[in-house]
């Protein structure tokens, strides 16, 4: 009867082992699904952030070009204003010289001289504002360039992170295959050993 009981215990052990293997198989799948779900969610968040970073980098490049263009424009406008003032001064000097030769200056000529003088004052004021704006744009230029460089680097970092997450998902898939292969292999070996034990003790079983 002892041998018969041992045989039954072997059969029970085999059933328990099979149940354990099924549970281990399911647990490995659940763990893999939880890990990959987290990784997929993280990658989706990174990809969304990547879209925003690309847009920010593009906008930063446009701002940098705008600052450069404005700096150029204000510099050119300031130079043009200087030339206009010089021309106006030369015209006034010529009018004054001609008036000196004639000995008198008509009211119309005097009005022109006054208008030119007022225009020069306005141009000089405008030139001062343009120079100030140009100085400000020149000063912020390096900061804008640095900011754009930083913004441009962010998308590359996010792409690297997304690739790393994708690689982690692939590694998780490979790990699941390995775990399940190990479960099947160890289970098969254990079942074979129990089956072998059952075969070895069968000749000694006593009738029930």
Backbone as a chain_set.jsonl record, in Angstrom:
{"seq": "XXXXXXXXXXXXXXXXXXXXXXXXXXXXXXXXXXXXXXXXXXXXXXXXXXXXXXXXXXXXXXXXXXXXXXXXXXXXXXXXXXXXXXXXXXXXXXXXXXXXXXXXXXXXXXXXXXXXXXXXXXXXXXXXXXXXXXXXXXXXXXXXXXXXXXXXXXXXXXXXXXXXXXXXXXXXXXXXXXXXXXXXXXXXXXXXXXXXXXXXXXXXXXXX", "coords": {"N": [[0.829, -1.206, 0.0], [2.072, 1.156, 0.586], [3.699, 1.709, -1.605], [1.768, 2.099, -3.552], [0.53, 4.379, -2.589], [2.65, 6.131, -2.869], [2.859, 6.217, -5.657], [0.454, 7.467, -6.301], [0.924, 9.916, -5.102], [2.944, 10.851, -6.736], [1.501, 11.246, -9.121], [-0.263, 13.238, -8.272], [1.595, 15.21, -7.691], [2.537, 15.719, -10.26], [0.26, 16.822, -11.442], [-0.041, 19.117, -9.857], [2.323, 20.358, -10.521], [1.913, 20.901, -13.261], [-0.213, 22.709, -13.048], [1.125, 24.747, -11.66], [2.997, 25.452, -13.61], [1.32, 26.516, -15.576], [0.31, 28.715, -14.194], [2.709, 30.125, -13.77], [3.373, 30.669, -16.412], [1.252, 32.38, -17.15], [1.712, 34.44, -15.284], [4.176, 35.439, -16.086], [3.449, 36.484, -18.575], [1.639, 38.464, -17.737], [3.281, 40.158, -16.239], [4.996, 40.996, -18.226], [3.182, 42.341, -19.901], [2.363, 44.432, -18.241], [4.789, 45.805, -17.936], [5.419, 46.511, -20.604], [3.185, 48.037, -21.225], [3.508, 50.267, -19.577], [5.895, 51.187, -20.672], [5.061, 51.753, -23.298], [3.224, 53.802, -22.805], [4.937, 55.719, -21.743], [6.571, 56.143, -23.956], [4.726, 57.186, -25.756], [4.14, 59.589, -24.489], [6.65, 60.79, -24.613], [6.961, 60.991, -27.394], [4.89, 62.772, -27.98], [5.804, 65.005, -26.597], [8.069, 65.369, -28.084], [7.06, 66.28, -30.534], [6.147, 68.806, -29.745], [8.598, 69.899, -28.968], [9.983, 69.917, -31.388], [8.435, 71.79, -32.766], [8.883, 74.02, -31.132], [11.64, 74.333, -31.491], [11.728, 74.942, -34.207], [10.277, 77.345, -34.199], [11.987, 78.831, -32.595], [14.215, 79.029, -34.293], [13.106, 80.622, -36.282], [12.62, 82.949, -34.825], [15.24, 83.654, -34.218], [16.217, 84.234, -36.797], [14.553, 86.378, -37.358], [15.331, 88.268, -35.46], [17.933, 88.705, -36.332], [17.378, 89.765, -38.883], [15.923, 92.063, -38.194], [17.879, 93.431, -36.768], [19.693, 93.933, -38.801], [18.05, 95.495, -40.439], [17.437, 97.739, -38.823], [19.989, 98.736, -38.509], [20.623, 99.397, -41.17], [18.604, 101.267, -41.667], [19.308, 103.247, -39.847], [21.746, 104.031, -40.899], [20.867, 105.029, -43.359], [19.349, 107.145, -42.426], [21.348, 108.77, -41.379], [22.707, 109.476, -43.727], [20.662, 110.942, -44.956], [20.442, 113.111, -43.223], [22.961, 114.29, -43.557], [22.809, 115.011, -46.278], [20.668, 116.829, -46.161], [21.825, 118.803, -44.557], [23.859, 119.639, -46.231], [22.344, 120.711, -48.341], [21.106, 122.821, -47.004], [23.356, 124.326, -46.382], [24.186, 125.018, -48.921], [22.014, 126.577, -49.749], [22.237, 128.665, -47.901], [24.678, 129.684, -48.7], [24.129, 130.581, -51.301], [22.207, 132.499, -50.719], [23.747, 134.319, -49.359], [25.315, 135.276, -51.391], [23.41, 136.589, -53.001], [22.486, 138.421, -51.283], [20.092, 138.544, -49.955], [17.317, 136.671, -48.527], [14.512, 134.985, -49.548], [11.119, 134.614, -48.258], [10.046, 132.142, -48.883], [12.305, 130.603, -49.353], [13.44, 130.749, -46.851], [11.525, 129.345, -45.402], [11.869, 126.797, -46.495], [14.447, 126.242, -45.598], [13.975, 126.187, -42.828], [12.223, 124.019, -42.715], [13.88, 121.974, -43.574], [15.705, 122.001, -41.489], [14.076, 121.261, -39.341], [13.396, 118.709, -40.248], [15.881, 117.498, -40.156], [16.329, 117.432, -37.391], [14.27, 115.718, -36.625], [15.06, 113.427, -38.007], [17.487, 112.904, -36.75], [16.59, 112.317, -34.199], [15.099, 110.034, -34.765], [17.149, 108.444, -35.709], [18.612, 108.109, -33.384], [16.805, 106.509, -31.908], [16.736, 104.274, -33.586], [19.397, 103.429, -33.46], [19.509, 102.75, -30.772], [17.639, 100.658, -30.709], [18.927, 98.903, -32.445], [21.25, 98.36, -30.983], [20.122, 97.035, -28.792], [19.016, 94.763, -30.055], [21.345, 93.657, -31.055], [22.61, 93.014, -28.675], [20.892, 91.099, -27.536], [21.079, 89.131, -29.361], [23.168, 87.006, -29.121], [22.143, 85.644, -26.869], [19.669, 84.755, -27.822], [20.564, 83.062, -29.848], [21.904, 81.121, -28.311], [19.742, 80.108, -26.871], [18.242, 79.017, -28.957], [20.021, 77.06, -29.844], [19.97, 75.365, -27.629], [17.255, 74.63, -27.654], [17.196, 73.284, -30.076], [18.701, 71.062, -29.497], [17.112, 69.602, -27.779], [14.996, 68.056, -29.156], [16.585, 65.996, -30.32], [17.529, 64.688, -28.055], [15.119, 63.756, -27.034], [14.339, 62.056, -29.098], [16.318, 60.128, -28.849], [15.632, 59.135, -26.332], [13.111, 58.063, -26.911], [13.835, 56.064, -28.715], [15.329, 54.47, -27.001], [13.336, 53.582, -25.264], [11.785, 52.117, -27.048], [13.631, 50.137, -27.678], [13.796, 48.972, -25.175], [11.267, 47.849, -24.976], [11.461, 45.885, -26.956], [13.487, 44.346, -25.795], [12.074, 43.48, -23.572], [10.164, 41.854, -24.778], [11.844, 39.862, -25.792], [12.837, 38.914, -23.363], [10.505, 37.843, -22.248], [10.019, 35.704, -23.983], [12.283, 34.164, -23.377], [11.835, 33.619, -20.631], [9.455, 32.127, -20.786], [10.328, 30.025, -22.345], [12.157, 28.96, -20.562], [10.397, 28.205, -18.518], [8.852, 26.239, -19.806], [10.884, 24.411, -20.443], [12.012, 23.73, -17.912], [9.708, 22.792, -16.703], [9.108, 20.63, -18.362], [11.32, 19.02, -17.859], [10.965, 18.537, -15.11], [8.475, 17.226, -15.118], [9.166, 14.99, -16.614], [10.988, 13.802, -14.865], [9.288, 13.196, -12.714], [7.555, 11.494, -14.027], [9.345, 9.468, -14.604], [10.033, 8.621, -12.043], [7.535, 7.635, -11.315], [7.357, 5.484, -13.134], [9.439, 3.901, -12.232], [8.613, 3.087, -9.694], [6.314, 1.702, -10.216], [6.415, -1.183, -10.65], [6.448, -2.052, -8.068], [4.035, -1.421, -7.004], [1.153, -2.201, -5.132], [-1.894, -4.006, -5.509], [-4.959, -2.179, -5.366]], "CA": [[0.0, 0.0, 0.0], [2.957, 2.325, 0.646], [4.115, 2.024, -2.959], [0.607, 2.643, -4.261], [0.37, 5.762, -2.121], [3.735, 6.908, -3.483], [2.491, 6.43, -7.051], [-0.59, 8.49, -6.34], [1.566, 11.189, -4.771], [3.648, 11.292, -7.946], [0.493, 11.773, -10.042], [-0.727, 14.521, -7.715], [2.695, 16.168, -7.873], [2.561, 16.095, -11.676], [-0.874, 17.734, -11.674], [0.297, 20.399, -9.206], [3.391, 20.972, -11.324], [1.305, 21.461, -14.472], [-0.949, 23.916, -12.638], [2.128, 25.76, -11.359], [3.565, 25.919, -14.872], [0.324, 27.381, -16.218], [0.291, 29.973, -13.432], [3.957, 30.835, -14.056], [3.248, 31.157, -17.791], [0.364, 33.546, -17.123], [2.34, 35.516, -14.512], [5.21, 36.043, -16.939], [2.745, 37.299, -19.561], [1.065, 39.644, -17.074], [4.383, 41.071, -15.907], [5.453, 41.577, -19.491], [2.162, 43.28, -20.375], [2.42, 45.624, -17.381], [6.02, 46.542, -18.247], [5.335, 47.103, -21.943], [2.147, 49.079, -21.202], [4.156, 51.456, -19.009], [6.869, 51.679, -21.655], [4.328, 52.354, -24.419], [2.671, 55.079, -22.334], [6.059, 56.66, -21.633], [7.023, 56.49, -25.307], [3.715, 58.074, -26.344], [4.339, 60.913, -23.88], [7.894, 61.339, -25.175], [6.699, 61.352, -28.799], [4.077, 64.002, -27.972], [6.71, 66.085, -26.201], [8.974, 65.569, -29.213], [6.367, 67.14, -31.498], [6.188, 70.176, -29.202], [9.989, 70.367, -28.987], [10.301, 70.241, -32.782], [7.76, 73.054, -33.08], [9.58, 75.081, -30.401], [12.939, 74.543, -32.141], [11.456, 75.646, -35.471], [9.909, 78.716, -33.842], [13.204, 79.49, -32.123], [15.009, 79.366, -35.47], [12.469, 81.76, -36.949], [12.869, 84.128, -33.984], [16.65, 84.02, -34.409], [16.332, 84.892, -38.102], [13.852, 87.664, -37.27], [16.195, 89.188, -34.709], [19.026, 89.076, -37.237], [16.852, 90.63, -39.938], [15.599, 93.358, -37.585], [19.141, 94.105, -36.455], [20.201, 94.429, -40.083], [17.157, 96.548, -40.93], [17.622, 98.964, -38.024], [21.314, 99.276, -38.848], [20.526, 100.022, -42.499], [17.764, 102.468, -41.543], [20.096, 104.26, -39.142], [22.725, 104.542, -41.87], [20.117, 105.847, -44.32], [18.981, 108.386, -41.732], [22.566, 109.588, -41.316], [22.928, 110.043, -45.071], [19.634, 111.96, -45.2], [20.803, 114.3, -42.438], [24.116, 114.912, -44.223], [22.323, 115.652, -47.512], [19.883, 118.0, -45.768], [22.763, 119.829, -44.089], [24.557, 120.185, -47.412], [21.391, 121.554, -49.062], [20.959, 124.075, -46.246], [24.605, 125.089, -46.526], [24.179, 125.571, -50.273], [21.034, 127.674, -49.754], [22.826, 129.783, -47.149], [25.747, 130.27, -49.522], [23.496, 131.317, -52.394], [21.549, 133.682, -50.126], [24.808, 135.269, -49.029], [25.74, 135.916, -52.642], [22.331, 137.476, -53.448], [22.303, 139.469, -50.287], [18.831, 138.424, -49.232], [16.709, 135.33, -48.549], [13.063, 135.135, -49.605], [10.393, 133.889, -47.225], [9.896, 130.753, -49.322], [13.585, 129.928, -49.124], [13.593, 130.628, -45.4], [10.648, 128.248, -44.972], [12.521, 125.539, -46.894], [15.57, 126.033, -44.676], [13.408, 125.788, -41.546], [11.692, 122.656, -42.857], [15.028, 121.07, -43.611], [16.258, 121.961, -40.135], [13.163, 120.432, -38.539], [13.519, 117.321, -40.726], [17.141, 116.974, -39.624], [16.127, 117.142, -35.969], [13.44, 114.514, -36.557], [15.876, 112.298, -38.445], [18.467, 112.617, -35.71], [15.857, 111.64, -33.114], [14.796, 108.681, -35.26], [18.418, 107.722, -35.766], [18.936, 107.706, -32.011], [15.951, 105.371, -31.57], [17.178, 103.12, -34.379], [20.664, 102.957, -32.89], [19.196, 102.091, -29.497], [17.01, 99.373, -31.038], [19.958, 98.053, -33.023], [22.112, 97.917, -29.882], [19.373, 96.038, -28.022], [18.94, 93.538, -30.863], [22.693, 93.084, -31.103], [22.912, 92.456, -27.351], [20.108, 89.889, -27.256], [21.374, 88.134, -30.405], [23.846, 85.806, -28.611], [21.229, 84.914, -25.987], [18.691, 84.072, -28.679], [21.288, 81.968, -30.513], [22.126, 80.078, -27.301], [18.443, 79.487, -26.594], [17.881, 78.205, -30.131], [20.9, 75.889, -29.807], [19.436, 74.476, -26.593], [15.981, 74.089, -28.147], [17.481, 72.35, -31.167], [19.262, 69.831, -28.925], [16.071, 68.861, -27.05], [14.377, 66.985, -29.952], [17.507, 64.872, -30.476], [17.529, 63.966, -26.785], [13.84, 63.053, -26.929], [14.373, 60.946, -30.059], [17.156, 59.093, -28.241], [14.838, 58.523, -25.261], [12.071, 57.253, -27.551], [14.502, 54.874, -29.247], [15.697, 53.633, -25.86], [12.112, 52.935, -24.788], [11.424, 51.102, -28.039], [14.577, 49.035, -27.486], [13.417, 48.305, -23.923], [10.105, 47.012, -25.286], [11.977, 44.716, -27.671], [14.177, 43.517, -24.798], [11.042, 42.857, -22.738], [9.598, 40.762, -25.583], [12.842, 38.787, -25.799], [12.887, 38.346, -22.014], [9.306, 37.013, -22.08], [10.264, 34.444, -24.7], [13.256, 33.385, -22.609], [11.169, 33.132, -19.425], [8.5, 31.066, -21.128], [11.116, 28.867, -22.76], [12.694, 28.348, -19.335], [9.272, 27.56, -17.821], [8.526, 25.0, -20.533], [12.0, 23.477, -20.326], [12.078, 23.223, -16.526], [8.495, 21.995, -16.474], [9.244, 19.356, -19.07], [12.296, 18.207, -17.124], [10.355, 18.11, -13.852], [7.448, 16.219, -15.434], [9.854, 13.761, -17.017], [11.534, 13.184, -13.66], [8.173, 12.605, -11.959], [7.082, 10.333, -14.79], [10.351, 8.426, -14.439], [9.846, 8.086, -10.697], [6.33, 6.802, -11.353], [7.666, 4.245, -13.845], [10.343, 3.077, -11.427], [7.944, 2.488, -8.522], [5.142, 0.956, -10.647], [6.498, -2.631, -10.396], [6.299, -2.342, -6.65], [2.693, -1.048, -6.567], [0.265, -3.321, -4.714], [-3.273, -3.771, -5.941], [-5.764, -1.388, -4.43]], "C": [[0.868, 1.262, 0.0], [3.394, 2.732, -0.74], [2.979, 2.623, -3.77], [0.372, 4.095, -3.87], [1.432, 6.673, -2.75], [3.412, 7.222, -4.942], [1.433, 7.506, -7.181], [-0.012, 9.873, -6.037], [2.322, 11.751, -5.978], [2.67, 11.902, -8.932], [-0.025, 13.137, -9.574], [0.338, 15.597, -7.917], [2.772, 16.639, -9.315], [1.44, 17.078, -12.002], [-0.577, 19.115, -11.087], [1.361, 21.132, -10.009], [2.821, 21.613, -12.585], [0.544, 22.742, -14.152], [0.023, 25.063, -12.346], [2.759, 26.336, -12.612], [2.605, 26.855, -15.59], [0.277, 28.741, -15.523], [1.543, 30.8, -13.732], [3.936, 31.428, -15.463], [2.399, 32.429, -17.834], [0.985, 34.726, -16.394], [3.416, 36.216, -15.33], [4.563, 36.948, -17.987], [2.189, 38.576, -18.957], [2.148, 40.666, -16.737], [4.903, 41.768, -17.159], [4.473, 42.627, -19.995], [2.185, 44.568, -19.562], [3.643, 46.482, -17.729], [5.916, 47.231, -19.6], [4.267, 48.194, -22.004], [2.723, 50.383, -20.651], [5.133, 52.068, -20.009], [6.172, 52.352, -22.826], [3.749, 53.713, -24.034], [3.776, 56.138, -22.243], [6.515, 57.101, -23.014], [6.025, 57.415, -25.996], [3.865, 59.492, -25.801], [5.589, 61.583, -24.449], [7.675, 61.794, -26.615], [5.871, 62.632, -28.892], [4.955, 65.197, -27.606], [7.681, 66.409, -27.333], [8.347, 66.473, -30.27], [6.412, 68.6, -31.036], [7.6, 70.742, -29.266], [10.418, 70.731, -30.404], [9.687, 71.586, -33.184], [8.474, 74.223, -32.4], [10.93, 75.395, -31.051], [12.774, 75.304, -33.456], [11.126, 77.113, -35.205], [11.132, 79.493, -33.376], [14.103, 79.896, -33.273], [14.442, 80.571, -36.194], [12.688, 83.054, -36.156], [14.3, 84.615, -34.172], [16.842, 84.751, -35.736], [15.676, 86.27, -38.081], [14.705, 88.699, -36.546], [17.352, 89.655, -35.592], [18.569, 90.038, -38.313], [16.528, 92.024, -39.393], [16.857, 94.146, -37.263], [19.752, 94.704, -37.715], [19.385, 95.622, -40.558], [17.35, 97.842, -40.158], [18.98, 99.594, -38.302], [21.289, 99.999, -40.179], [19.716, 101.316, -42.432], [18.518, 103.59, -40.853], [21.119, 104.886, -40.083], [22.037, 105.453, -42.896], [19.721, 107.177, -43.702], [20.182, 109.319, -41.632], [22.842, 110.262, -42.663], [21.931, 111.161, -45.364], [19.956, 113.25, -44.463], [21.963, 115.039, -43.115], [23.683, 115.653, -45.482], [21.547, 116.924, -47.18], [20.8, 119.129, -45.318], [23.503, 120.475, -45.265], [23.646, 121.107, -48.219], [21.237, 122.887, -48.344], [22.202, 124.944, -46.397], [24.66, 125.755, -47.904], [23.216, 126.748, -50.366], [21.589, 128.9, -49.043], [23.901, 130.488, -47.977], [25.168, 131.105, -50.648], [22.822, 132.582, -51.875], [22.586, 134.742, -49.802], [25.282, 136.02, -50.264], [24.698, 136.927, -53.099], [22.077, 138.604, -52.476], [20.984, 139.398, -49.563], [18.268, 137.023, -49.419], [15.195, 135.508, -48.516], [12.414, 134.3, -48.523], [10.253, 132.422, -47.593], [11.173, 129.971, -49.065], [13.809, 129.715, -47.635], [12.738, 129.487, -44.866], [11.274, 126.89, -45.304], [13.664, 125.211, -45.932], [15.062, 125.545, -43.319], [12.878, 124.345, -41.585], [12.823, 121.634, -42.871], [15.642, 120.906, -42.219], [15.397, 121.08, -39.232], [13.276, 118.954, -38.936], [14.802, 116.684, -40.191], [16.99, 116.58, -38.16], [15.319, 115.856, -35.796], [14.236, 113.272, -36.943], [16.916, 111.908, -37.402], [17.824, 111.891, -34.526], [15.546, 110.195, -33.503], [16.051, 107.828, -35.29], [18.832, 107.236, -34.378], [18.119, 106.491, -31.577], [16.369, 104.107, -32.301], [18.478, 102.542, -33.832], [20.439, 102.201, -31.583], [18.574, 100.71, -29.74], [18.038, 98.399, -31.591], [20.895, 97.512, -31.95], [21.422, 96.817, -29.059], [19.31, 94.704, -28.759], [20.299, 92.849, -30.945], [23.044, 92.4, -29.785], [22.16, 91.157, -27.082], [20.389, 88.782, -28.271], [22.05, 86.881, -29.877], [22.952, 84.967, -27.692], [20.199, 84.129, -26.77], [19.34, 82.872, -29.365], [21.517, 80.803, -29.558], [20.836, 79.337, -26.995], [18.018, 78.573, -27.731], [18.733, 76.936, -30.176], [20.395, 74.864, -28.796], [18.138, 73.82, -27.054], [16.199, 73.05, -29.237], [17.999, 71.019, -30.629], [18.192, 68.973, -28.257], [15.42, 67.771, -27.906], [15.277, 65.771, -30.141], [17.553, 64.018, -29.206], [16.245, 63.154, -26.624], [13.778, 61.874, -27.899], [15.206, 59.786, -29.499], [16.393, 58.369, -27.133], [13.758, 57.615, -25.832], [12.656, 55.96, -28.107], [14.884, 53.912, -28.127], [14.478, 52.89, -25.314], [11.662, 51.842, -25.747], [12.338, 49.881, -27.912], [14.249, 48.249, -26.218], [12.21, 47.4, -24.14], [10.533, 45.742, -26.017], [12.689, 43.764, -26.714], [13.176, 42.788, -23.91], [10.389, 41.692, -23.48], [10.549, 39.562, -25.603], [12.902, 38.099, -24.434], [11.682, 37.446, -21.758], [9.49, 35.662, -22.77], [11.222, 33.544, -23.923], [12.632, 32.79, -21.35], [10.228, 31.98, -19.735], [9.223, 29.813, -21.629], [11.666, 28.14, -21.537], [11.59, 27.609, -18.572], [8.935, 26.221, -18.477], [9.628, 23.962, -20.343], [12.064, 22.858, -18.927], [10.864, 22.366, -16.211], [8.586, 20.634, -17.129], [10.204, 18.431, -18.338], [11.68, 17.665, -15.835], [9.292, 17.036, -14.088], [8.092, 14.896, -15.84], [10.41, 13.029, -15.789], [10.435, 12.531, -12.843], [7.633, 11.376, -12.687], [8.037, 9.164, -14.623], [10.247, 7.786, -13.063], [8.632, 7.162, -10.654], [6.575, 5.478, -12.039], [8.522, 3.317, -12.991], [9.637, 2.395, -10.261], [6.743, 1.655, -8.933], [5.269, -0.554, -10.387], [6.279, -3.006, -8.949], [4.919, -1.998, -6.119], [1.924, -2.33, -6.18], [-1.116, -3.037, -5.172], [-4.037, -3.003, -4.889], [-6.719, -2.29, -3.688]], "O": [[0.462, 2.305, -0.514], [3.466, 3.92, -1.053], [3.185, 3.534, -4.572], [0.056, 4.934, -4.713], [1.159, 7.817, -3.112], [3.65, 8.333, -5.415], [1.507, 8.358, -8.067], [-0.409, 10.869, -6.641], [2.339, 12.96, -6.21], [2.949, 12.946, -9.521], [-0.201, 14.059, -10.371], [0.032, 16.738, -8.265], [3.039, 17.812, -9.577], [1.64, 18.042, -12.741], [-0.824, 20.141, -11.72], [1.317, 22.352, -10.162], [3.194, 22.73, -12.942], [0.636, 23.731, -14.879], [-0.22, 26.205, -12.735], [3.028, 27.534, -12.692], [3.022, 27.869, -16.149], [0.214, 29.782, -16.175], [1.463, 32.013, -13.925], [4.413, 32.541, -15.686], [2.77, 33.419, -18.464], [0.823, 35.873, -16.81], [3.551, 37.438, -15.275], [5.058, 38.042, -18.26], [2.251, 39.641, -19.571], [1.967, 41.87, -16.921], [5.206, 42.961, -17.151], [4.886, 43.688, -20.465], [2.044, 45.661, -20.111], [3.558, 47.707, -17.808], [6.28, 48.399, -19.735], [4.417, 49.168, -22.743], [2.463, 51.463, -21.183], [5.198, 53.286, -20.175], [6.622, 53.394, -23.303], [3.774, 54.656, -24.826], [3.578, 57.295, -22.616], [6.811, 58.276, -23.233], [6.418, 58.321, -26.731], [3.737, 60.47, -26.538], [5.591, 62.781, -24.732], [8.147, 62.86, -27.011], [6.106, 63.472, -29.76], [4.865, 66.261, -28.22], [8.068, 67.561, -27.524], [9.023, 67.332, -30.836], [6.677, 69.506, -31.825], [7.788, 71.918, -29.579], [11.123, 71.719, -30.613], [10.324, 72.405, -33.846], [8.653, 75.283, -33.0], [11.323, 76.556, -31.155], [13.567, 76.188, -33.78], [11.623, 78.008, -35.889], [11.301, 80.664, -33.714], [14.694, 80.976, -33.25], [15.183, 81.435, -36.663], [12.912, 84.116, -36.736], [14.554, 85.815, -34.273], [17.541, 85.762, -35.798], [16.169, 87.212, -38.701], [14.789, 89.855, -36.963], [17.706, 90.834, -35.603], [19.261, 91.005, -38.63], [16.816, 93.034, -40.035], [16.91, 95.361, -37.453], [20.258, 95.826, -37.705], [19.932, 96.625, -41.017], [17.419, 98.919, -40.751], [19.117, 100.817, -38.329], [21.858, 101.081, -40.315], [20.074, 102.323, -43.044], [18.385, 104.755, -41.229], [21.336, 106.098, -40.074], [22.56, 106.509, -43.252], [19.751, 108.212, -44.366], [20.039, 110.532, -41.787], [23.163, 111.448, -42.73], [22.286, 112.19, -45.939], [19.772, 114.345, -44.995], [21.943, 116.265, -43.229], [24.124, 116.774, -45.735], [21.729, 117.96, -47.818], [20.572, 120.289, -45.662], [23.736, 121.683, -45.289], [24.084, 122.141, -48.722], [21.234, 123.947, -48.97], [22.1, 126.164, -46.525], [25.114, 126.89, -48.044], [23.527, 127.776, -50.968], [21.436, 130.028, -49.513], [24.019, 131.714, -47.959], [25.648, 132.205, -50.925], [22.866, 133.623, -52.531], [22.327, 135.936, -49.956], [25.604, 137.208, -50.214], [25.058, 138.017, -53.541], [21.505, 139.631, -52.84], [20.78, 140.153, -48.612], [18.667, 136.285, -50.32], [14.652, 136.103, -47.584], [13.034, 133.41, -47.941], [10.33, 131.552, -46.726], [11.134, 128.825, -48.617], [14.292, 128.669, -47.203], [13.168, 128.746, -43.982], [11.219, 125.956, -44.504], [13.831, 124.067, -45.509], [15.624, 124.623, -42.729], [13.052, 123.57, -40.645], [12.728, 120.57, -42.259], [16.043, 119.809, -41.828], [15.909, 120.266, -38.463], [13.256, 118.067, -38.083], [14.826, 115.509, -39.824], [17.464, 115.525, -37.74], [15.627, 115.019, -34.947], [14.12, 112.218, -36.319], [17.191, 110.725, -37.198], [18.413, 110.988, -33.932], [15.699, 109.268, -32.708], [16.025, 106.647, -34.945], [19.327, 106.121, -34.21], [18.646, 105.563, -30.964], [16.365, 103.014, -31.735], [18.643, 101.325, -33.749], [21.067, 101.177, -31.313], [18.921, 99.73, -29.08], [18.028, 97.216, -31.253], [21.291, 96.347, -31.995], [22.037, 95.819, -28.684], [19.524, 93.647, -28.166], [20.392, 91.623, -30.908], [23.686, 91.35, -29.768], [22.702, 90.229, -26.483], [19.99, 87.635, -28.071], [21.571, 85.78, -30.146], [22.995, 83.737, -27.727], [19.887, 82.986, -26.436], [18.742, 81.8, -29.454], [21.351, 79.642, -29.934], [20.82, 78.112, -26.872], [17.496, 77.483, -27.498], [18.231, 75.861, -30.507], [20.39, 73.662, -29.059], [17.938, 72.619, -26.874], [15.476, 72.056, -29.313], [17.766, 69.97, -31.23], [18.34, 67.754, -28.174], [15.294, 66.642, -27.43], [14.797, 64.638, -30.126], [17.608, 62.79, -29.271], [16.269, 62.02, -26.146], [13.233, 60.821, -27.57], [14.848, 58.618, -29.653], [16.486, 57.149, -27.001], [13.511, 56.529, -25.307], [12.053, 54.894, -27.987], [14.777, 52.695, -28.278], [14.569, 51.719, -24.946], [11.214, 50.777, -25.323], [11.886, 48.741, -28.023], [14.397, 47.028, -26.177], [12.13, 46.316, -23.563], [10.03, 44.655, -25.732], [12.529, 42.546, -26.797], [13.387, 41.634, -23.537], [10.095, 40.66, -22.878], [10.131, 38.414, -25.453], [13.003, 36.875, -24.346], [11.815, 36.401, -21.121], [9.16, 34.615, -22.212], [11.016, 32.335, -23.819], [12.854, 31.623, -21.026], [10.211, 30.975, -19.025], [8.79, 28.689, -21.374], [11.656, 26.912, -21.46], [11.817, 26.521, -18.044], [8.757, 25.208, -17.801], [9.351, 22.785, -20.113], [12.158, 21.641, -18.773], [10.972, 21.342, -15.537], [8.201, 19.619, -16.549], [9.958, 17.232, -18.203], [11.846, 16.491, -15.503], [9.219, 16.055, -13.348], [7.625, 13.822, -15.46], [10.318, 11.806, -15.686], [10.621, 11.428, -12.329], [7.301, 10.363, -12.072], [7.611, 8.014, -14.514], [10.358, 6.568, -12.925], [8.664, 6.082, -10.065], [6.069, 4.449, -11.594], [8.352, 2.098, -13.022], [9.992, 1.281, -9.874], [6.183, 0.954, -8.091], [4.296, -1.16, -9.936], [5.96, -4.154, -8.639], [4.628, -2.235, -4.946], [2.045, -3.374, -6.821], [-1.495, -1.867, -5.221], [-3.804, -3.149, -3.689], [-7.488, -1.819, -2.851]]}, "num_chains": 1, "name": "protein.A"}
